[in-house]
Amino acid sequence: MSHSERLTLEEAASYLRKSPSWLYRNRERLSIKGYKIGGCWQFYKDDLDTYIDSTASVSNSYSRPSRTTSNTVVLVAS
């Protein structure tokens, strides 16, 4: 079985658009597959995609936001 890219806890949380503490606290309860390797949590992108797909509504009305490789900075005037 070949896996996709392996992500750290911080990278996986960013991919899910959650905080690292949220992912750490909820990974087991929500059945998000993770692996502790050398004392650090690792997640495969394919497993995260499976979790995302499982949270989509039955009617498929959920549209997954597109991901880009560029970072966008938004400045807000005060």
Summary of the structure (lengths in Angstrom):
residues: 78
radius of gyration: 14.5
end to end distance: 51.9
largest distance: 51.9
contacts: 145
relative contact order: 0.18
helix: 32%
strand: 14%
